[in-house]
Amino acid sequence: MEKARKRVLAKPMQRSEAEAQEATGSNFDEDPLLSDRTASMEDDPLQNRSMLSNNIILLTIFGGIGGFLFGYDTGVISGALPYLRDDLLVHHIAAKSRLVWIQEVIVSAAVLGAGVGSAIGGWFSDKVGRKKALLVGDVLFTLGALLMAAAGSPNALIAGRAFVGLGVGLASVTVPVYIAESAPASVRATLVTVNVLMITTGQFVAYLVDFLCTFLPGTWRWMLGVAAVPSILQFAGLLFLPESPKWLASKGQDEAAEQALRGLRGPDQIDADLAEMHAAAEEESQAHSWALLRSRAVRGELQAWDCKYCSNWEESTLLCTTPQLFWSWQG
């Protein structure tokens, strides 16, 4: 009697679970968009690590320097301002409002430059390539850092900050794309997060450099000028790295894309990777930028990320993007 009662109770529970699974769209076995993604999630981590070639590791490291420059630029100015006030801006100390205004312009010039650089960075990298866009950003950052170090007037310092901001803006939108388009799918998310790690690392190093430069003559010039070193290092490293294979494929340069894939991911599945890149490029060229959120590739990624709190991929999109939006507003 007791066993019969348990069977009766179990049937509604099984039906409710099936209905919930159907409503949330979490039946991965029936969705071809998710089968490959689910399988990749179950890959052996040791196997994923073995897929990392030396070139993709170097690309991630040198690309991540762009994030380092972003963090360094945002952090270093806080330590340089007091010494600027006692040196380059000493003639404005009597007029306090004028001094405050100049300091605000010095700080905000880099932010304005970064805003302009990030606004045009996507278009620019689509036109000339991810690698060339980063090289241009390194040139702008290096020129800005050297100009700040040699500045003899507030206007020269402001111009240098603006150049640095342009370089940072270009790097901030190009580096994640460059890494993501070059990395194997199984480790793509992990490698892209290196850029975020490098931002915080750059901020820490900036504060450390600020402290060390207080023992040197020309304190603020060293603080601002030493930023040219990592940008020159990134420029030199990028010269030996390939262009994004996806960008090359989107421009019809299949031979160059195949060569880049072979160097970054190895000889396996090159044809499949190229076919996937061509399909993604064709879909992107035909869809409006907002319509890309409903594209097959994006929906597959978002659906694979569905959790128990999300009933569909639209909710997953909101859950993923809302924290990023507030973090950006907070600066």
QUIVEN-V716523 format. One record per residue. RES is the residue in three letters. PHI is phi in whole degrees, 0 to 359 (999 if undefined). BURIAL is + if it has 9 or more other C-alpha atoms within 8 Angstrom, else -. D_LAST is the distance of its C-alpha to the last C-alpha in Angstrom with 2 decimals. Layout:
BEGIN
res: (RES/RES)
phi: (PHI/PHI)
burial: (BURIAL/BURIAL)
d_last: (D_LAST/D_LAST)
END
This chain:
BEGIN
res: (MET/GLU/LYS/ALA/ARG/LYS/ARG/VAL/LEU/ALA/LYS/PRO/MET/GLN/ARG/SER/GLU/ALA/GLU/ALA/GLN/GLU/ALA/THR/GLY/SER/ASN/PHE/ASP/GLU/ASP/PRO/LEU/LEU/SER/ASP/ARG/THR/ALA/SER/MET/GLU/ASP/ASP/PRO/LEU/GLN/ASN/ARG/SER/MET/LEU/SER/ASN/ASN/ILE/ILE/LEU/LEU/THR/ILE/PHE/GLY/GLY/ILE/GLY/GLY/PHE/LEU/PHE/GLY/TYR/ASP/THR/GLY/VAL/ILE/SER/GLY/ALA/LEU/PRO/TYR/LEU/ARG/ASP/ASP/LEU/LEU/VAL/HIS/HIS/ILE/ALA/ALA/LYS/SER/ARG/LEU/VAL/TRP/ILE/GLN/GLU/VAL/ILE/VAL/SER/ALA/ALA/VAL/LEU/GLY/ALA/GLY/VAL/GLY/SER/ALA/ILE/GLY/GLY/TRP/PHE/SER/ASP/LYS/VAL/GLY/ARG/LYS/LYS/ALA/LEU/LEU/VAL/GLY/ASP/VAL/LEU/PHE/THR/LEU/GLY/ALA/LEU/LEU/MET/ALA/ALA/ALA/GLY/SER/PRO/ASN/ALA/LEU/ILE/ALA/GLY/ARG/ALA/PHE/VAL/GLY/LEU/GLY/VAL/GLY/LEU/ALA/SER/VAL/THR/VAL/PRO/VAL/TYR/ILE/ALA/GLU/SER/ALA/PRO/ALA/SER/VAL/ARG/ALA/THR/LEU/VAL/THR/VAL/ASN/VAL/LEU/MET/ILE/THR/THR/GLY/GLN/PHE/VAL/ALA/TYR/LEU/VAL/ASP/PHE/LEU/CYS/THR/PHE/LEU/PRO/GLY/THR/TRP/ARG/TRP/MET/LEU/GLY/VAL/ALA/ALA/VAL/PRO/SER/ILE/LEU/GLN/PHE/ALA/GLY/LEU/LEU/PHE/LEU/PRO/GLU/SER/PRO/LYS/TRP/LEU/ALA/SER/LYS/GLY/GLN/ASP/GLU/ALA/ALA/GLU/GLN/ALA/LEU/ARG/GLY/LEU/ARG/GLY/PRO/ASP/GLN/ILE/ASP/ALA/ASP/LEU/ALA/GLU/MET/HIS/ALA/ALA/ALA/GLU/GLU/GLU/SER/GLN/ALA/HIS/SER/TRP/ALA/LEU/LEU/ARG/SER/ARG/ALA/VAL/ARG/GLY/GLU/LEU/GLN/ALA/TRP/ASP/CYS/LYS/TYR/CYS/SER/ASN/TRP/GLU/GLU/SER/THR/LEU/LEU/CYS/THR/THR/PRO/GLN/LEU/PHE/TRP/SER/TRP/GLN/GLY)
phi: (999/295/295/296/296/294/295/296/289/288/297/299/295/295/294/294/294/295/295/296/295/291/291/276/68/264/279/292/293/267/255/294/293/254/298/294/295/296/297/294/294/267/297/291/303/295/292/298/294/290/281/279/279/299/294/289/293/296/298/294/293/290/294/296/299/300/293/300/297/300/294/296/295/286/265/288/294/296/278/277/302/301/283/297/297/270/234/291/254/297/287/256/297/297/263/297/296/295/299/298/297/295/298/297/293/300/291/283/299/291/294/297/298/294/296/294/298/288/292/262/297/296/297/294/291/292/281/256/109/294/295/294/297/292/297/297/299/295/298/297/295/295/300/296/295/292/295/295/295/259/299/250/208/300/296/295/294/296/297/297/297/294/297/299/298/300/297/295/297/298/293/295/263/267/301/300/292/300/292/297/284/261/277/297/300/291/236/297/297/298/288/295/292/300/299/294/300/291/297/293/297/298/294/297/297/300/293/294/296/304/293/293/286/293/266/249/291/71/318/293/293/292/303/276/281/294/296/293/295/294/291/294/297/295/302/295/293/294/298/258/251/281/288/302/297/293/296/298/295/293/264/79/266/294/295/293/295/296/295/295/297/296/284/267/244/93/282/284/59/295/298/294/295/295/298/296/293/296/296/294/294/294/294/292/290/268/258/293/305/286/291/297/297/258/291/298/294/292/297/297/295/291/293/293/269/308/236/292/270/244/265/202/289/297/293/298/299/297/295/284/269/299/301/298/297/291/297/294/298/285/82)
burial: (-/-/-/-/-/-/-/-/-/-/-/-/-/-/-/-/-/-/-/-/+/+/-/+/+/+/-/+/-/-/-/-/-/+/+/-/+/+/-/-/-/-/-/-/-/-/-/+/-/-/-/+/+/-/+/+/+/-/+/+/+/+/+/+/+/+/+/+/+/+/+/+/+/-/+/+/+/-/+/+/+/-/+/+/+/-/-/+/+/+/-/+/+/-/-/-/-/-/+/-/-/+/+/-/+/+/+/-/+/+/+/+/+/+/+/+/+/+/-/+/+/+/-/+/+/+/-/-/+/+/+/+/+/+/+/+/+/+/+/+/+/+/+/+/+/+/+/+/+/-/+/-/-/+/-/+/+/+/+/+/+/+/+/+/+/+/+/+/+/+/+/+/+/+/+/+/+/+/+/+/+/+/+/+/-/-/+/+/+/-/+/+/-/+/+/+/+/+/+/+/+/+/+/+/+/+/+/-/+/+/+/-/+/-/-/-/-/-/+/+/+/+/+/+/+/-/+/+/-/+/+/+/-/+/+/-/+/+/-/-/-/-/+/+/+/+/+/+/+/+/-/-/+/+/-/+/+/+/-/+/+/+/+/+/+/+/-/-/-/+/-/-/-/+/-/-/+/+/-/+/+/+/+/+/-/-/+/-/-/-/-/+/-/-/+/-/-/+/+/+/+/+/+/+/-/+/-/-/-/+/+/+/+/-/+/+/+/-/-/-/-/-/-/-/-/-/-/-/-/-/-)
d_last: (65.28/62.11/61.18/61.80/59.56/56.69/57.15/57.02/53.80/52.19/52.76/50.53/47.79/48.09/48.05/44.96/43.08/44.16/43.18/39.70/39.32/40.45/38.20/35.00/35.94/35.63/39.03/37.95/41.53/42.23/39.12/39.51/35.82/35.01/37.96/36.73/33.25/34.84/37.17/34.44/32.74/36.08/36.49/37.37/34.38/36.81/37.70/34.09/33.66/36.89/35.52/33.04/34.80/34.26/32.90/30.15/29.16/29.14/27.21/24.47/24.44/24.54/22.07/19.65/19.90/17.64/14.82/16.14/15.95/12.28/11.69/14.48/13.44/10.07/12.17/15.52/15.15/14.88/18.32/19.80/19.39/22.20/24.56/23.81/24.77/28.03/28.91/27.72/26.86/29.79/31.67/29.10/29.12/31.89/29.89/26.95/25.32/25.71/24.23/21.10/20.76/21.26/18.69/16.05/17.27/17.25/13.60/12.56/15.21/13.39/10.32/13.12/15.03/12.43/12.18/15.98/16.41/14.53/16.42/19.71/19.10/20.39/23.42/24.12/24.12/26.35/28.73/29.13/28.00/25.14/26.77/27.55/24.09/22.78/25.69/24.88/21.28/22.85/25.24/22.66/20.60/23.90/25.19/22.12/22.28/26.02/25.78/23.46/25.85/28.82/27.44/30.13/28.44/25.08/25.40/25.82/22.79/20.65/22.26/21.52/17.80/17.92/19.91/17.61/14.66/17.08/18.00/14.57/13.94/17.37/16.92/13.71/15.74/19.10/18.99/18.47/21.14/23.43/23.45/23.84/26.66/28.46/28.34/30.94/29.96/30.74/28.12/25.64/22.88/23.37/23.16/20.04/18.15/19.24/16.58/13.83/16.07/16.37/12.69/12.95/16.43/15.46/13.33/16.40/18.81/17.15/17.78/21.21/22.06/21.15/23.64/26.29/26.23/27.13/30.60/31.00/32.21/29.75/26.84/23.89/25.61/25.70/22.09/20.95/23.95/24.00/21.06/23.83/25.47/23.20/22.87/26.68/27.07/25.08/27.13/30.34/29.54/28.69/32.07/33.80/31.76/32.58/30.80/29.25/32.39/30.99/30.24/33.74/35.30/33.64/35.25/38.62/38.74/40.08/41.82/38.76/36.69/39.45/39.55/35.79/36.05/39.01/37.22/34.01/35.41/39.11/42.11/41.93/41.10/40.28/42.09/40.24/36.83/37.83/39.10/35.89/33.87/36.30/36.10/32.29/32.38/35.08/33.25/30.06/32.22/33.97/31.12/28.66/25.01/24.53/27.89/26.74/25.21/28.86/30.20/32.35/30.14/26.93/28.97/30.62/27.42/26.08/29.52/29.88/26.74/28.19/28.47/30.58/28.00/27.99/31.13/30.24/27.89/26.18/25.04/23.90/21.74/20.04/19.71/18.12/15.66/14.61/12.55/10.72/10.17/8.77/6.48/5.17/5.40/3.81/0.00)
END
